[in-house]
Amino acid sequence: MLTREFLLKADCKTAFGDIEDSLLWTGEQRAASLAATLACRPDNSPVWIFGYGSLMWNPVFEAEEIAAATLNGWHRAFCLRLTAGRGTASQPGRMLALKQGGKTSGLAFCLPEARLHDELELLWKREMVTGCYLPTWCDLLLDDGRKVTALVFVMDPRHPLYEADTCVTTIAPLIARASGPLGTNAQYLFSLEQELVKRGMDDECLRDLVQQVRELQVNHHHLQG
């Protein structure tokens, strides 16, 4: 499990598995990205982080408030080739990102201003190991009707790990097989599904995928048996 302690100590080059040198961001690159993002901060209202994947069940940061929220204009897609963490270069899996169009239900985390920089530094270390996301300021609608400004990690389609083909028949076999130092790719998918079900947030793009991955795993075990 990715804990706060693990992240604080982690050397990004080795902690998540074997990442190709050309893809790995340096600490300086991460710091520059964070500074550039904060420079675009639209106003001085509190900074919220939108969690739509593992941040929902494993945020690792201290939030002042957590609220269910909807992001318009983006949808979940397993469009990121996963070569570390829960996959390897020889057997890559797929990681979750956001692509344009549609909407996404998730959780919003309000960060304490006094610790903002430290918390974001840790978040960049977790999300921006290869700089595959574009940290974007978006309007977020909280379930209680409030509108807040949130930082959202969306896919950078120019990134070398971006995969345009997110068809279930393409990605289900990859997710069913991949694993790495942080665990299996399938476990991530199942944790995501479990979290969404628990919160009454349905995401239809996941239903077929979860079903196909489960079937592939069952068939694989039968063959092994």
C-alpha positions in Angstrom: 0.0 0.0 0.0 1.2 3.5 -0.9 1.5 5.1 2.6 2.5 8.7 3.5 5.7 7.3 5.0 6.6 5.3 1.9 6.0 8.4 -0.3 8.1 10.7 1.9 11.0 8.4 1.8 10.5 7.1 -1.8 13.2 7.5 -4.3 11.1 7.8 -7.5 13.7 6.1 -9.6 13.4 2.8 -7.7 10.4 2.8 -5.4 7.7 2.2 -8.0 9.7 -0.3 -10.1 11.9 0.1 -13.1 11.1 3.3 -14.9 12.8 4.2 -18.1 15.3 7.0 -17.5 14.0 9.1 -20.4 10.5 9.1 -18.8 11.5 9.8 -15.2 11.1 13.3 -14.0 13.8 14.8 -11.7 12.9 16.5 -8.4 13.6 19.8 -10.1 11.1 19.1 -12.9 8.5 18.2 -10.3 9.2 21.4 -8.4 9.0 23.5 -11.5 5.7 21.9 -12.5 4.2 22.5 -9.0 5.4 26.1 -9.0 3.9 26.7 -12.5 0.6 25.2 -11.4 0.5 27.3 -8.3 1.3 30.4 -10.3 -1.9 29.7 -12.3 -4.0 29.4 -9.2 -7.2 31.3 -10.2 -8.0 32.8 -6.8 -7.1 32.7 -3.1 -10.0 30.4 -2.2 -9.0 27.1 -0.5 -7.3 24.5 -2.8 -9.4 21.4 -3.3 -8.0 18.2 -4.9 -10.3 16.1 -7.0 -9.8 12.4 -6.4 -11.2 10.0 -9.1 -9.0 7.0 -8.6 -6.9 5.7 -5.7 -6.9 9.1 -4.0 -10.5 8.2 -3.2 -9.6 5.3 -0.9 -6.0 6.2 -0.2 -5.5 10.0 -0.2 -2.3 10.0 2.0 -2.8 13.7 2.7 -4.5 15.4 5.6 -7.6 17.2 4.3 -9.7 19.8 6.2 -12.8 18.6 4.5 -13.8 15.8 2.2 -16.9 16.0 0.0 -18.5 14.1 -2.8 -18.2 16.1 -6.1 -18.9 16.0 -9.8 -16.5 17.2 -12.5 -18.1 18.2 -15.7 -16.3 17.9 -19.1 -14.1 14.9 -18.2 -14.5 11.1 -18.0 -12.5 8.2 -16.5 -10.4 6.3 -19.0 -7.6 3.7 -18.6 -5.5 5.5 -21.2 -2.1 5.5 -19.5 0.4 2.7 -20.2 1.5 1.3 -16.9 5.1 0.2 -16.8 5.8 0.6 -13.1 3.8 0.5 -9.8 1.2 -2.2 -10.8 2.8 -3.1 -14.2 6.2 -3.7 -15.8 7.8 -2.7 -19.1 7.6 -6.3 -20.4 4.0 -6.7 -19.2 2.4 -3.3 -19.1 -1.0 -2.7 -17.5 -3.2 0.4 -17.8 -3.6 3.2 -15.3 -6.6 5.5 -14.9 -6.7 9.1 -16.1 -9.3 11.6 -17.3 -10.1 12.3 -21.0 -12.2 15.1 -22.3 -16.0 14.7 -22.5 -18.7 13.5 -20.2 -18.5 13.8 -16.4 -17.0 12.1 -13.4 -18.1 11.6 -9.9 -15.4 11.5 -7.2 -14.2 13.0 -4.0 -12.9 16.5 -3.3 -10.3 17.1 -0.6 -9.8 20.6 0.8 -6.2 21.2 1.7 -5.1 23.3 4.7 -3.5 26.5 3.4 -0.8 26.4 6.1 0.5 23.0 4.8 -0.4 23.5 1.2 3.0 23.4 -0.3 4.2 20.3 1.6 1.0 18.4 0.8 1.2 19.3 -2.9 4.9 18.3 -3.1 3.9 14.9 -1.8 1.0 14.7 -4.3 3.4 15.6 -7.2 5.8 12.8 -6.0 2.9 10.4 -6.3 1.2 11.5 -9.5 4.0 13.1 -11.5 6.8 10.5 -11.5 6.8 10.6 -15.3 4.9 13.9 -15.7 2.1 12.0 -17.5 -0.7 14.2 -16.2 -1.6 17.8 -16.8 -2.5 19.4 -13.4 -5.5 21.5 -14.3 -7.6 24.0 -12.3 -11.3 23.1 -12.8 -14.6 24.1 -11.4 -16.0 21.4 -9.3 -19.6 21.0 -8.1 -19.8 19.6 -4.6 -22.8 17.5 -3.7 -24.1 20.2 -1.3 -24.3 22.6 -4.2 -21.1 24.6 -3.5 -18.9 25.4 -6.5 -15.2 25.2 -5.7 -11.9 25.5 -7.6 -10.0 22.2 -7.7 -6.8 20.8 -9.0 -7.4 17.9 -11.3 -4.8 15.5 -12.8 -6.0 14.9 -16.4 -4.2 12.9 -19.1 -1.5 14.6 -21.2 -2.3 13.2 -24.6 1.2 14.2 -25.8 2.9 12.0 -23.2 4.8 8.9 -24.6 2.8 6.6 -22.2 -0.6 7.8 -23.5 -2.7 5.1 -25.2 -5.6 6.2 -27.4 -7.2 2.7 -27.6 -9.2 2.2 -24.4 -11.6 -0.4 -25.9 -12.5 -3.0 -23.3 -11.3 -5.9 -25.4 -7.9 -4.2 -25.7 -7.4 -3.2 -22.1 -9.1 -6.0 -20.1 -6.4 -8.6 -20.9 -3.7 -6.1 -20.0 -5.3 -5.2 -16.6 -6.0 -8.9 -15.9 -2.3 -9.9 -16.2 -0.2 -6.9 -15.1 1.4 -6.6 -11.7 4.3 -4.7 -10.1 5.9 -3.6 -6.8 2.6 -1.9 -5.6 0.4 -4.9 -6.4 -1.8 -6.1 -9.3 -3.4 -3.9 -11.9 -6.7 -5.8 -11.4 -6.8 -5.1 -7.7 -6.6 -1.4 -8.5 -9.6 -1.8 -10.8 -11.6 -3.8 -8.2 -10.8 -1.3 -5.5 -12.0 1.5 -7.7 -15.2 -0.3 -8.4 -15.8 -1.2 -4.7 -15.2 2.5 -3.7 -17.7 3.8 -6.3 -20.3 1.2 -5.3 -19.8 2.0 -1.7 -20.5 5.7 -2.4 -23.4 5.1 -4.8 -21.4 6.6 -7.7 -21.9 4.5 -10.8 -19.5 4.8 -13.7 -20.8 2.8 -16.6 -17.4 2.7 -18.4 -16.2 0.5 -15.6 -18.9 -2.1 -15.5 -18.0 -4.0 -18.7 -14.3 -3.7 -17.9 -14.6 -5.1 -14.4 -16.8 -8.0 -15.7 -14.3 -8.9 -18.5 -11.3 -8.7 -16.2 -13.0 -11.0 -13.7 -13.9 -13.5 -16.5 -10.4 -13.5 -17.8 -9.0 -14.2 -14.4 -11.5 -17.0 -13.7 -10.7 -18.6 -17.1 -7.0 -18.3 -16.4 -7.4 -20.0 -13.0 -9.4 -22.8 -14.7 -6.6 -23.3 -17.2 -4.0 -23.3 -14.5 -6.0 -25.7 -12.4 
